[in-house]
């Protein structure tokens, strides 16, 4: 824990996601995971997945085609991901903390970012 910078912030971050996961499981609620990069990589795909998850019909009843056009969706602008903010040793310590604290479902979703950074 001593090698983890801002360890209280990372604790709160993981704990928030753990608690959300517990509520979803306890209440038997459906959920969807959308990763930050997906908005920039496949905005229409994300829009389709979200509309399907929310059971919001975006298809024309007569033609069956999507009524939402990509040019009417707001453009996604990538923000700073702060990939180089921490040293390799600090990043490793942060990931060790996250893995040790995270509920298995949360870890499954968070480790996406561990592999995407390699």
C-alpha positions in Angstrom: 0.0 0.0 0.0 2.9 2.3 0.7 4.0 2.2 -3.0 0.5 3.2 -4.2 0.3 6.9 -4.7 -3.0 8.5 -3.7 -4.0 5.1 -2.3 -7.1 6.5 -0.7 -8.4 7.6 -4.1 -7.8 4.2 -5.6 -9.5 2.6 -2.6 -12.6 4.8 -3.1 -12.7 4.1 -6.8 -12.6 0.3 -6.4 -15.0 0.4 -3.5 -17.5 2.4 -5.5 -17.5 -0.2 -8.3 -17.6 -3.0 -5.8 -20.7 -1.5 -4.1 -22.4 -0.9 -7.5 -21.7 -4.6 -8.4 -23.2 -5.8 -5.1 -26.3 -3.7 -5.6 -26.7 -5.0 -9.2 -26.4 -8.6 -8.0 -28.6 -8.2 -4.9 -31.3 -6.4 -6.8 -30.9 -8.7 -9.8 -30.6 -5.7 -12.1 -29.3 -5.9 -15.6 -26.4 -3.8 -16.5 -24.1 -3.0 -19.5 -20.4 -2.2 -19.6 -19.2 0.4 -22.0 -15.6 1.2 -22.1 -14.4 4.8 -22.6 -12.5 4.0 -25.8 -15.5 2.4 -27.4 -17.1 5.8 -27.8 -14.3 6.9 -30.1 -13.7 3.6 -31.8 -17.3 2.6 -32.6 -19.8 5.3 -31.6 -22.7 3.9 -33.7 -22.0 0.4 -32.2 -22.2 1.9 -28.7 -25.4 3.7 -29.6 -26.9 0.5 -30.9 -25.9 -1.5 -27.9 -27.2 1.1 -25.5 -30.5 1.5 -27.3 -31.0 -2.2 -27.3 -30.1 -2.5 -23.6 -32.6 0.3 -22.8 -35.2 -1.2 -25.1 -35.3 2.0 -27.0 -36.3 1.3 -30.6 -34.3 3.4 -33.0 -35.4 1.5 -36.1 -37.8 2.6 -38.7 -40.9 0.4 -38.4 -41.3 0.2 -42.2 -37.8 -0.3 -43.4 -36.1 -1.8 -40.2 -33.2 0.6 -40.7 -31.7 2.6 -37.9 -33.2 6.1 -37.6 -30.2 7.5 -35.8 -27.5 8.8 -38.1 -23.9 9.0 -37.0 -23.7 12.7 -38.1 -26.4 13.7 -35.6 -24.6 12.1 -32.6 -22.2 14.4 -30.8 -18.6 13.7 -31.7 -16.5 12.1 -29.1 -13.3 13.8 -28.2 -10.7 11.7 -26.3 -9.5 13.2 -23.1 -6.2 12.8 -21.4 -5.8 9.2 -20.1 -2.8 10.1 -17.9 -1.0 7.0 -19.0 2.4 8.4 -18.3 1.5 10.1 -15.0 2.7 7.3 -12.8 6.0 5.4 -13.0 5.9 1.7 -14.0 6.5 0.7 -10.4 3.6 2.8 -9.2 1.3 1.6 -11.9 2.1 -2.0 -11.0 1.4 -1.3 -7.3 -1.9 0.4 -8.3 -3.0 -2.6 -10.3 -2.0 -5.0 -7.5 -4.1 -3.0 -5.1 -7.1 -2.9 -7.5 -6.8 -6.7 -8.2 -6.6 -7.5 -4.4 -9.7 -5.3 -3.6 -12.0 -5.7 -6.6 -15.0 -8.0 -6.6 -14.4 -10.7 -9.3 -17.0 -9.1 -11.6 -15.4 -5.7 -11.1 -11.9 -7.1 -11.7 -13.1 -8.7 -14.9 -14.2 -5.3 -16.2 -11.3 -3.3 -14.9 -8.6 -5.6 -16.2 -9.6 -4.5 -19.7 -7.6 -1.4 -19.0 -4.6 -3.4 -17.7 -4.4 -5.3 -21.0 -5.1 -2.2 -23.1 -2.1 -0.4 -21.7 0.4 -3.1 -22.8 
